[in-house]
Amino acid sequence: MARTADGTGEQARQDGGATGGPPAPVRRGPGPVALAVSLFGELLITAGVLLGLFVVYSLWWTNVVADREAGRQADKVREQWNHDGTAGPGALDTKGGIGFLHVPALGNGEVLVEKGTSTSVLDNGVAGYYTDPAKAVLPTSGKKGNFTLAAHRDGHGAKFHNIDKLRKGDPVVFETRDDWYVYKVYAILPETSKFNVNVLSQIPRESGRTRAGHYITLTTCTPVYTSRYRYVVWGELDRVQKVDARRTPPKELR
């Protein structure tokens, strides 16, 4: 084997060339800025997933739960009407419900009506009649006044979700054990302050009426998915129809 002047062989010279060259570059990890950006991105993704789950819960699952509860309560009310002679108009202020609201334009069938408009009432997928700040006059009393109601527009049954579909002349029917109260929509207020209690007045002057009568008022939140303002629909009693043995609904509901 050929040797160099220092006595090393050719192979050694080649090996030396392989091991004695410049070191390979060291791989560096991401810097602190890159790590912060990556962590922030992961947090955003997580927050987005959680927000999506919350929306599903608020706008879908609460409807499922509320509809189930409202259905159970509605069955109890109808069973009471069928078997308890003391029920119906003689027992209106019960927690079980005073009757059923039917509004074809809403497209959600019958809506159980209970006393009160607190979230603990409305979250059960029902409509509630006002006891505060203005007390509703129930149609079964026979007195002139305003039968004022509220229900959720989104979540928890969303019974008034399609309130914007109502038009003047549309029927709004309230059913009790003994009677059908048929109202007709005559005025709509698409937006007003949630503090505007005048819309609940016994003579709803904001609707254009100036004399006492038999009125019904539906209220809910607006715009959709918010509670910033209130949407209001007023109706006036057209007639009262007695419930027959077959419980035949009025023509407006057929």
C-alpha positions in Angstrom: 0.0 0.0 0.0 1.4 3.4 -0.8 2.3 5.5 2.2 2.4 9.2 2.6 5.3 11.1 4.2 3.8 10.8 7.6 3.5 7.1 7.2 -0.3 6.8 6.8 -1.8 4.8 4.0 -4.1 5.9 1.2 -7.1 4.3 3.0 -6.2 6.2 6.1 -6.0 9.4 4.1 -9.5 8.7 2.7 -10.9 8.0 6.1 -9.3 11.1 7.5 -10.9 13.0 4.7 -14.3 11.6 5.7 -13.9 12.2 9.4 -11.9 15.4 9.4 -14.2 17.5 7.3 -16.6 20.2 8.5 -19.3 18.8 11.0 -22.9 18.3 9.7 -25.2 21.1 10.5 -27.2 20.7 13.8 -31.0 20.7 13.4 -32.6 23.3 15.5 -36.2 23.1 16.9 -38.8 25.8 16.3 -38.1 29.1 17.9 -40.2 30.6 20.7 -42.3 32.6 18.2 -43.1 29.6 16.1 -44.0 27.6 19.2 -46.3 30.4 20.4 -48.1 30.6 17.0 -48.5 26.8 17.0 -49.9 26.8 20.5 -52.3 29.7 19.7 -53.5 27.8 16.6 -54.3 24.7 18.6 -56.1 26.8 21.2 -58.2 28.4 18.4 -59.1 24.9 17.0 -60.1 23.7 20.4 -62.2 26.8 21.1 -63.9 26.4 17.7 -64.8 22.8 18.5 -66.2 23.8 21.9 -68.1 26.6 20.4 -69.6 24.3 17.8 -70.7 21.9 20.5 -72.2 24.7 22.5 -74.2 25.9 19.4 -75.4 22.3 18.8 -76.5 22.1 22.5 -78.2 25.5 22.5 -80.0 25.3 19.2 -80.8 21.6 18.8 -80.4 19.5 22.0 -82.3 22.0 24.2 -85.2 21.8 21.7 -85.2 18.1 21.9 -85.3 18.1 25.7 -87.9 20.9 25.9 -90.2 19.3 23.3 -90.1 16.0 25.3 -91.0 17.8 28.5 -93.7 19.9 26.9 -95.2 16.8 25.3 -95.4 15.0 28.6 -97.1 17.9 30.3 -99.5 18.4 27.4 -100.5 14.7 27.7 -101.2 15.3 31.4 -103.4 18.3 30.7 -105.5 16.6 28.1 -105.9 13.5 30.3 -107.0 15.8 33.1 -109.5 17.4 30.7 -110.9 14.0 29.8 -111.2 12.6 33.3 -111.5 15.4 35.8 -114.7 17.4 35.7 -113.1 20.1 37.8 -110.4 20.9 35.2 -110.4 23.3 32.3 -111.7 26.9 32.8 -112.4 26.3 36.4 -108.7 25.5 37.1 -106.8 27.8 35.0 -104.0 28.9 37.3 -102.3 25.6 37.5 -98.7 24.7 36.8 -99.9 22.0 34.4 -101.1 24.5 31.8 -104.2 26.4 30.9 -104.7 25.4 27.3 -103.1 25.2 23.9 -102.1 27.8 21.3 -102.5 27.0 17.7 -100.9 29.2 15.1 -100.7 27.6 11.6 -98.2 30.1 10.3 -95.7 29.0 13.0 -95.8 25.4 11.6 -95.2 23.7 15.0 -98.6 22.4 15.9 -100.1 23.0 19.3 -98.2 24.9 22.0 -99.0 24.4 25.7 -99.6 27.6 27.6 -98.6 27.9 31.2 -98.6 30.7 33.8 -95.6 33.0 33.9 -92.8 34.1 31.5 -89.7 33.3 33.5 -87.0 31.2 31.9 -87.8 28.4 34.2 -91.2 28.2 32.6 -90.4 29.0 28.9 -87.3 26.7 28.9 -89.8 23.8 29.1 -90.9 24.3 25.5 -94.1 26.2 26.2 -95.6 29.6 25.9 -96.3 31.6 29.0 -98.8 34.3 29.8 -97.6 37.4 31.5 -98.1 38.0 35.2 -95.5 40.8 35.3 -94.9 43.7 34.5 -98.4 43.7 33.1 -100.9 41.0 34.0 -102.5 39.1 31.2 -106.3 39.0 31.0 -107.3 35.4 30.3 -109.9 34.9 27.6 -111.8 32.5 29.8 -112.5 35.3 32.3 -114.9 36.9 29.8 -113.4 40.3 30.6 -112.1 42.7 28.0 -108.3 43.0 28.0 -105.1 41.7 26.5 -104.1 38.0 26.6 -100.3 38.5 26.5 -97.9 35.6 25.8 -94.2 35.0 25.3 -92.1 32.1 24.1 -88.6 31.4 23.0 -87.6 32.0 19.4 -84.4 29.9 19.5 -83.6 27.0 21.7 -85.7 25.4 24.4 -88.4 24.4 22.0 -88.3 27.6 19.9 -92.1 27.8 19.8 -92.1 31.3 18.3 -89.2 30.8 15.9 -91.3 31.5 12.8 -93.2 34.5 14.3 -92.0 36.6 11.3 -94.1 34.4 9.0 -97.3 35.8 10.5 -99.3 38.2 8.4 -102.3 40.4 9.0 -105.5 38.3 8.8 -103.8 35.1 9.9 -105.6 33.0 12.6 -104.3 32.6 16.2 -106.4 30.1 18.1 -106.4 29.4 21.8 -107.9 26.1 22.9 -109.3 25.3 26.4 -111.3 22.3 27.6 -114.6 23.9 26.6 -113.9 26.5 24.0 -111.9 27.6 21.0 -111.0 31.3 21.0 -110.3 32.4 17.4 -108.2 35.6 17.0 -107.1 37.3 13.8 -103.8 39.1 13.5 -104.3 42.8 12.8 -100.9 44.5 13.6 -97.2 43.5 13.7 -94.3 45.3 15.3 -91.0 43.7 13.9 -88.8 45.4 16.4 -89.1 47.3 19.7 -87.1 47.7 22.9 -87.3 44.8 25.3 -88.1 47.3 28.0 -91.2 48.6 26.1 -94.0 47.3 28.3 -96.6 49.4 26.5 -97.0 46.6 24.0 -98.6 44.6 26.8 -101.2 47.2 27.7 -104.8 46.1 28.1 -105.6 48.5 25.3 -102.6 48.0 23.0 -102.4 51.6 21.6 -99.1 50.9 19.9 -101.1 48.5 17.7 -103.5 51.2 16.7 -106.4 50.3 19.0 -107.9 52.9 21.2 -110.8 51.0 22.8 -111.0 48.1 25.2 -111.5 44.8 23.5 -110.5 41.1 23.5 -106.9 41.1 22.3 -104.0 38.6 22.2 -100.4 39.6 22.0 -97.5 37.3 21.1 -93.9 38.4 22.0 -90.5 37.0 21.5 -86.9 37.9 20.9 -85.4 39.4 17.8 -83.3 39.4 15.7 -83.0 35.6 15.4 -80.4 34.1 17.7 -80.3 37.2 19.9 -82.4 38.8 22.7 -81.6 42.4 21.9 -85.1 43.5 20.9 -88.7 42.2 20.9 -91.0 41.1 18.0 -94.7 41.7 18.7 -97.8 40.4 17.0 -101.3 41.6 18.0 -104.6 39.8 17.3 -108.2 40.5 18.1 -110.9 38.0 19.0 -113.0 37.1 16.0 -115.3 34.5 17.7 -115.6 31.9 20.4 -116.5 28.4 19.3 -117.7 25.7 21.7 -115.8 22.4 21.8 -118.0 19.5 20.5 -117.9 15.9 21.5 -115.3 15.0 18.8 -113.2 18.1 19.7 -113.5 19.2 16.1 -111.1 22.1 15.5 -112.3 25.4 14.0 -112.1 25.8 10.2 -108.9 27.9 10.6 -107.1 24.8 11.8 -108.3 22.2 9.3 
